[in-house]
Amino acid sequence: QVQLVESGGGLVHPGGSLRLSCAASGSIFSRYAMGWYRQAPGKQRELVASITRSGITNYGDSVKGRFTISRDNAKKTVYLQMNSLKPEDTAVYFCNAAAISSSLGPKGGGTWGQGTQVTVSS
């Protein structure tokens, strides 16, 4: 079983950038598909970005062209580079791991980190 710890959240002005990290431990990281999800108050958890074991990426429509997901299997870490941040990006960001990419997400039964808060405000 993999364990996940997110970091890198914080307060940023609109138009700014942040890089989130999700460090994995306890299992063979390269065998997992990874995803970033976010949840704003009163809203459902939604896909931000995902990356398969082979490096194929997928993005939510609202972040395409602004966010980039990447992984470093040697460091057992997945990253989310967030640029041109908007107030509507404010949410708790969660890291998710699953054996296959189709098992990512709230209904997939994979493993979740504890989340990191991202606040975009002037």
N, C-alpha and C positions, 0 to 999 in steps of 0.2 A: 504494500500500500504506500502510495506517495503522500508526503506532507508538503503543504505549500505555504509560503510566507510572502505577502506582498509588502512593498515599500515604495517610497517616492512620491506619495501624495502630498497635498498641501494647498495653500492659497496662492492663486495666480491671477493677474489682471487679464482681462479680455485681450486676445491677440497673442498672449504669451504661450510658453511651452513648458511641458513637464515630461519626464521619462519615468514610467513605472517599471518596477522589476518584480518578478515573482521567482523566488528561489525554491527549488524542489529538493527533497531529501527522502531517503528511505526506499527508493526503488530505482529502476533503470529509466532515467528521464527520457532517453531517446525513443522509448517504446510508446510514449504518450502523445496523443494529440493535445494541444493546449489552446485555451481560449481566455479572452478577457470579456467580462460582462460588467454591466453597471446597473445600479438601481438608485433612482431618485425617490425622494419621499412621496408616498402615495402612488407610485408607479410600479409596474412589473419589471423584473430583471430582464435586461435586453442584451443581445449580442453587440459587442463592440468590434471584436476581431478574433479570428481563430487562425491557427496554423497547424497543418498536419505533420505527421512524423517525417514526411519527405520535404516539408517546407512550403507546401501550397497554402496560400493565404486567402482569407475571406473577410470582408468588412461589412459592418452595418452601413446602410445608406447614408446615415447622418454624419458619418466620420470619414467616408471615402475621400481620398485626396488630402486629408489633414493628419490622419493617424497612420502609424506603421507598426506592425507587429513583427517581431523577429525572435529567434531562439538561438541559444548557444548551448549545444549539448554537452560540451566539455565542462562548462560552468553550471550545468543543470539549471539554467535560468531562461525565462522568457521575458521579453521586454515589450513595452508599449510606448512608443514615441508619439507624443501628442503635441501638435503644432496648431497655431491659429485657434486657440481655445476660445470657446464661447460660453456665456453664462449657462446656456442649456446643457453644457457638458458637465455641470455640477452634479455629482452623484458619488456613491460609494462604488469603487471599482473592485471587482472580484476576479481572482485567477481561478481557472477551472482546468482539470486534467481528466482525460478519459482514454481508454484503450484505443478507441476509434473515434474519428471526428464526428460521426453521426450520434455518438453518445454524449457529446458536449451539451451544455445547457441545463436549465432548471429541471427538465424532465429526464435527463440522461442518466442520473445515478452516479456521476463521476465524483471526484474529490474537489472540494472548494477550500480556498484560503479564507482568512478572516476579514479581508477587505481593507481598502485604504481610501480615505476620504479625499476627493478632489473638489475644490471650490474655486469657481471662476467668478470673480467679482471685482468691480472697481472701488 
